[in-house]
Amino acid sequence: MRKLKLLSLLLIAAALIWGGYLLLRDLSAPTLTLAPADGTVSAKRSPTLTVADHGTGLKHLQVTAVQGGQSVELLNRDYPAGTAQITEPISLKGLQEGPVELQVRAVDHARIRFGSGNPAELAATFTIDNQAPQISVLSTHHNVNQGGAAVAVYTLSEEAAETGVKVGDRLFPAYRQPSGAWVCFFALPWNMPPSAFVPKVVATDRAGNQRSAGLFYHISAKTFPSDRLNITPQFLESKIVPDFQQFFPEIDDPLELFLKVNRDLRKENIAKVFEVGQQSAAAPLWSGTFLRQPNAAVPGYFAQPRVYLHNGLIIDHQTHLGIDLASTARAPVPATNAGKVVFAADLGIYGNCVIIDHGLGLQTLYGHLSQIDVRNGDPVTKGQIIGRTGTSGMAGGDHLHYDVLVSGQQVNPIEWWDPNWIRNNVTDKLALAGVTGL
Ligand SMILES: [Zn+2]
C-alpha cells in the first residue's frame, strides 16, 4: 500500500516535471526579418519574409498590408510543429502605388499562454513603385568607329539605381550632371562585329523597374592590320626570364614562361585596368584635345593583331590594345590631359604604369615607364611630366605604350588627338547636358 502511494507520488512528480518542461522549453518568440527592411519596392521586386523559430517551431503566420486605412490580407498560413525556418515572398500584386505598411504576426507551437504560443510582431513601411523610368535621349546621330568611343546624353523621369548604355552584355555607366541630365561614354569594342553592336540606354529604378531606349547610330567599320613579332632567344634570356620569372617561379623553360606571361599575365593585367576604369569622377576633369607624345614615331597601332613567332614558327596571337609611341630613350612623358592619377605602380606586362582618370569614365594609361614621377591620388595638369619612357614590362625597346579607356574598355587613342572629332562627338553632345567650357 505504501509502495503504491510512493509510486503514484513519483508519477505525479514526473508528470509535473514533464508538464513544466513542455510549458517552459520554448520561451522565445519567432524572429521576423523582412528583406529589404524598408524603401522602394515593386510588384516585380517585392520583399521576402524570413521567420525563424528554433524552439517548438513556427505555427502560424499572418501578413497584412495597410494602405489608406484599408487592410488587405496578403498571407495567412499554418505550419507543422518543428518548422524551424521559412522564407515567404510577399506578393504586392493588386496593391496601389505609394506608401504601404506591412504588418506581420507569427506564433510558435509553444504550450505557453494556455497553448497560444509565443507571439512576434513586425511592422514596416515601404513605397510601391511599379513604373519604370522614362528615358528621353537628347543626343542624336551617334557616329561610332569600330574600336572608337561615343557619348549619349539623356534625362530620366525619376532617380535611377543603375543607368548607362548597354553594348552587348556590358553596361557603360552614365554620370549625372548638375543639370540633371545623364552623360554616358560608351564604345564599339574593337573585337565586336559591327552587326552585333546595338547600343541602348537602360535605366533601372530603386524598385527594380527597368526600361531601355534605342539610340540612332552610324557605324564605320575598321580593319586593323596585323604585325609579326619575332621572339628571339636573346629576348627570352635578357627580358622575359629576369623580368617575369618572379610571377611564375615554377616555370623553368623561357619560352613556356613567355607564353604564360603573354597569355595569363596579360589577361590578369587587362582585368586590373578594367577594374580601375570602374571608378571615375562624375564631372569632366579634362579640356580640349589630348596631347600626343612629342616627336614620337608609331611602331605599334591600336587593336593590331599580333602574331608571335619563335624560330620561324607561330607560337601565339594577341591584340595590341593601345598605341606605341617611340622617340628618344627615357623621353619625358606628359599627361595627355588634366585629371587625377588613379594608378601608379608596376602592372605586369605594362611595366611601370600610370593611369589618369579624366572623369565620366574616360582614362588614359601610360606603360613601360622607366620612371614614375606622380603618386596615386595626385591631380595632374595637361602636359605635366608624369614619368619617363622605358622598357619596363613586355617591351622590346624604349617606348611609351598609351591607352585611352572608356569605363575600362580600350578605345582608339587617335580619335582623341582630333579636335574636330572631339567637338562633333564629345563636346557638342556634352553641351546638351549643360557641360560646357571643354
Ligand atoms: Zn604597346
Boltz pocket constraint, residues with backbone or C-beta under 6 A from the ligand:
constraints:
  - pocket:
      binder: B
      contacts: [[A, 300], [A, 320], [A, 322], [A, 323], [A, 324], [A, 400], [A, 401], [A, 402]]
      max_distance: 6.0
